[in-house]
Amino acid sequence: MPARTEVLVSGRGGQGVVRLGQILGLAAVRQGLAATMLVSHGTETRGGYVRSQVVLADGFVDSPVVERADCFCAMSPEAYVRFKGLVTGTLVYDPDLITLDGDAARRRVPLPATALAQRELGDRIFANAVFLGAASRILEKTLDRDQVLAAMARRIPRFPEENRRAFERGWELVRAQDP
């Protein structure tokens, strides 16, 4: 594992941004890593800006702020525009929602999570689990897949089969795009 792994997840309220950050952090702690998470959001409950910053490390995390995201999950156009300058690793984005323009990502992974969740699982609410599967695949050298799945089951107890299927689709889509 690198000394420090930075993950940024951002989107709109109601998309599961905070939950996704909680799951990644819980999975890290369950496997003995240090983890911090900062959450920031607008005053709106649903539809406003939300961001989770998760930092993972073998030891002490000196700052919980994401400055160079190893993985950035952009779940809305506003999130991409606001934080595209922080991604230095992999950008995961929904191409049905986001038009790329000038980020510094080394790798870009288009992930049609919203359409896939609606088409294959009957509800776009599962798009966050698709993003979680994709992020887990990208972070597999840092986070153990089984720990992420266990953390997901704990943090999202409703609809376990659908969330697991959504996770698997995100995992598979990143694998299919590996160089």
C-alpha positions as CSV (number, residue, x, y, z in Angstrom):
1,M,0.0,0.0,0.0
2,P,1.2,3.5,-0.7
3,A,2.0,5.6,2.4
4,R,-1.2,7.6,1.8
5,T,-4.2,7.0,-0.5
6,E,-6.6,9.9,-1.1
7,V,-10.2,9.3,-2.2
8,L,-12.6,12.1,-3.1
9,V,-16.3,11.4,-3.7
10,S,-18.6,14.3,-4.6
11,G,-22.1,14.8,-6.0
12,R,-25.5,16.0,-4.9
13,G,-27.3,15.3,-1.6
14,G,-29.3,12.1,-1.8
15,Q,-26.8,10.3,-4.1
16,G,-25.1,8.4,-1.2
17,V,-21.8,10.4,-1.2
18,V,-21.4,10.3,2.5
19,R,-22.4,6.7,2.8
20,L,-19.8,5.8,0.1
21,G,-17.1,7.5,2.1
22,Q,-18.2,5.8,5.3
23,I,-18.0,2.4,3.7
24,L,-14.5,3.0,2.4
25,G,-13.3,4.2,5.8
26,L,-15.0,1.4,7.6
27,A,-13.4,-1.2,5.3
28,A,-10.0,0.4,5.8
29,V,-10.4,0.3,9.6
30,R,-11.6,-3.3,9.5
31,Q,-8.4,-4.3,7.8
32,G,-6.2,-2.4,10.3
33,L,-5.5,0.8,8.3
34,A,-5.8,4.3,9.6
35,A,-8.6,6.2,8.0
36,T,-10.1,9.7,8.2
37,M,-13.1,11.2,6.5
38,L,-14.2,14.8,6.1
39,V,-17.6,15.6,4.9
40,S,-18.8,19.0,3.6
41,H,-22.1,19.9,2.1
42,G,-24.4,22.8,1.3
43,T,-27.3,23.7,3.5
44,E,-29.8,21.8,1.3
45,T,-30.7,18.3,2.4
46,R,-31.2,16.8,-1.1
47,G,-29.9,18.1,-4.3
48,G,-27.2,20.4,-2.9
49,Y,-23.4,19.9,-3.0
50,V,-21.9,17.1,-1.0
51,R,-18.3,15.9,-0.7
52,S,-16.5,13.1,1.2
53,Q,-12.8,13.2,1.6
54,V,-11.3,9.9,2.7
55,V,-7.6,9.4,3.5
56,L,-6.2,5.9,4.1
57,A,-2.8,5.1,5.4
58,D,-0.7,2.4,7.1
59,G,-0.1,4.7,10.0
60,F,-1.0,8.1,11.3
61,V,-2.8,10.4,8.9
62,D,-1.3,13.8,9.3
63,S,-4.0,15.7,7.4
64,P,-7.5,14.5,6.5
65,V,-7.7,16.9,3.5
66,V,-7.6,15.5,0.0
67,E,-5.1,17.5,-2.0
68,R,-4.2,15.0,-4.8
69,A,-7.0,12.5,-5.2
70,D,-5.8,9.0,-6.2
71,C,-9.4,8.2,-6.9
72,F,-12.1,10.8,-7.6
73,C,-15.7,9.7,-8.0
74,A,-17.5,12.6,-9.7
75,M,-21.2,11.8,-9.3
76,S,-22.6,15.1,-10.7
77,P,-21.5,17.8,-13.2
78,E,-21.0,20.3,-10.4
79,A,-18.8,18.0,-8.5
80,Y,-16.6,17.4,-11.6
81,V,-16.2,21.2,-12.3
82,R,-15.6,22.0,-8.6
83,F,-12.9,19.3,-7.9
84,K,-11.4,18.3,-11.3
85,G,-8.2,20.1,-10.3
86,L,-7.6,17.8,-7.4
87,V,-7.5,14.5,-9.3
88,T,-4.1,13.2,-10.1
89,G,-5.0,9.5,-10.2
90,T,-8.2,7.9,-11.6
91,L,-11.3,9.9,-12.4
92,V,-14.5,7.8,-12.3
93,Y,-17.4,9.7,-13.8
94,D,-20.9,9.1,-15.3
95,P,-20.6,10.1,-19.0
96,D,-24.4,10.5,-19.2
97,L,-24.1,13.4,-16.7
98,I,-20.5,14.8,-17.1
99,T,-18.7,16.3,-20.0
100,L,-14.9,16.2,-19.4
101,D,-12.9,19.4,-19.9
102,G,-9.4,19.8,-18.7
103,D,-8.8,17.7,-15.6
104,A,-5.4,16.3,-14.7
105,A,-6.4,12.7,-14.2
106,R,-3.9,10.0,-15.3
107,R,-6.8,7.7,-16.0
108,R,-10.5,8.3,-16.8
109,V,-13.1,5.6,-16.3
110,P,-16.5,6.4,-17.8
111,L,-19.1,4.6,-15.6
112,P,-22.8,5.0,-16.7
113,A,-23.9,4.2,-13.2
114,T,-27.2,6.0,-13.2
115,A,-28.5,4.4,-16.4
116,L,-27.1,1.0,-15.4
117,A,-28.8,1.1,-12.0
118,Q,-32.1,2.1,-13.5
119,R,-31.9,-0.5,-16.4
120,E,-30.5,-3.5,-14.5
121,L,-31.8,-2.9,-10.9
122,G,-34.9,-0.9,-11.5
123,D,-33.9,2.2,-9.6
124,R,-31.1,4.8,-9.9
125,I,-30.7,4.8,-6.2
126,F,-28.2,1.9,-6.7
127,A,-25.9,4.1,-8.7
128,N,-23.8,4.8,-5.6
129,A,-23.2,1.1,-5.1
130,V,-22.0,0.9,-8.8
131,F,-19.6,3.8,-8.0
132,L,-18.5,1.9,-4.9
133,G,-17.7,-1.2,-6.9
134,A,-15.7,0.8,-9.4
135,A,-13.8,2.7,-6.6
136,S,-13.0,-0.6,-4.8
137,R,-11.6,-2.1,-8.0
138,I,-9.4,1.0,-8.5
139,L,-8.3,0.8,-4.8
140,E,-7.9,-3.0,-4.7
141,K,-4.2,-2.7,-3.8
142,T,-5.2,-0.7,-0.7
143,L,-8.6,-2.0,0.3
144,D,-9.7,-5.6,0.5
145,R,-12.8,-6.3,-1.6
146,D,-14.3,-8.5,1.0
147,Q,-13.9,-5.8,3.7
148,V,-15.6,-3.3,1.4
149,L,-18.5,-5.7,0.8
150,A,-18.8,-6.4,4.6
151,A,-18.8,-2.6,5.3
152,M,-21.4,-2.0,2.6
153,A,-23.7,-4.7,4.1
154,R,-23.3,-3.0,7.5
155,R,-23.8,0.6,6.3
156,I,-26.6,-0.2,3.8
157,P,-28.7,-3.0,5.3
158,R,-31.6,-2.4,3.0
159,F,-31.7,-4.1,-0.4
160,P,-28.6,-6.3,0.1
161,E,-28.9,-8.3,-3.1
162,E,-29.5,-5.2,-5.3
163,N,-26.6,-3.4,-3.7
164,R,-24.3,-6.4,-4.1
165,R,-25.3,-6.7,-7.8
166,A,-24.7,-3.0,-8.3
167,F,-21.3,-3.3,-6.6
168,E,-20.3,-6.2,-8.8
169,R,-21.3,-4.3,-12.0
170,G,-19.1,-1.4,-11.0
171,W,-16.2,-3.8,-10.3
172,E,-16.7,-5.5,-13.6
173,L,-16.9,-2.3,-15.6
174,V,-13.6,-1.1,-14.3
175,R,-12.0,-4.5,-14.9
176,A,-13.2,-4.4,-18.5
177,Q,-11.5,-1.1,-19.0
178,D,-8.2,-2.0,-17.4
179,P,-5.3,-1.2,-19.7
